[in-house]
Amino acid sequence: MKYQIKQAEELTETEIEHILQLWDVPVWSSMKPSYFRTFFKDSEFHLLLDTDESILAVIRNNFDFTLEISGEQITFTEAVGLVSAHKKKGYGARLVQYFKDNANQRNMETIGFCHEELRPFYQKCDIEILYDKAKSIKENENSEWVNSEDDDILIFNISKERKEQLSQLSAENTAYLITKE
């Protein structure tokens, strides 16, 4: 097995097709490679590959992720889109460890999100979890601020100060996802 990081423009058409198949997002299923590279230009892809260079697991690092907390805009890298090609073989857990180590080595403030049912997986991967804090993040949908669908915030690598800010999120102390126009 091999761990590799690629920018969107470095992915082959076959890799892009495989990633889209693994992600299984209906609105993205017919995405062409050229559009994929543009759409994910602010991302890098962390891959676990087998000896034939086939993707065993993928996670995307989104560099276009800013939260406004108490009036301060804070940019994180967001871990998103973790999926394994084969369940229960340890590929996802192995990739999470490589990913976490990479975030620490590069000193990137990196967080992710998960639903409650995925907690056991991330606990097993030794990822720190801020339980029930993601619901305090508001996202703009159709000009209306709505709560995030995720339950928890995953801590891959952040400073004590940032962790404290995220730990204090609540229904009364919300964060807002800032998106570029």
Buried (B, 14 or more C-beta within 10 A) or exposed (E): EEBEEBEBEEBEEEBBBBBBEBBEEEEEEEBEBEEBBEEBEBBBBBBBBEEEEEBBBBBBBBEBBBBBBEEEEBEBBBBBBBBBBEEEEBBBBBBBBBBBEBBEEEEBBBBBBBEEEBBEBBEEBEBBBBEBBBBBBBBEEEEEEEEBEBBBBBBBBBEEEBBEBBEBBEEEEBBBBBEEE
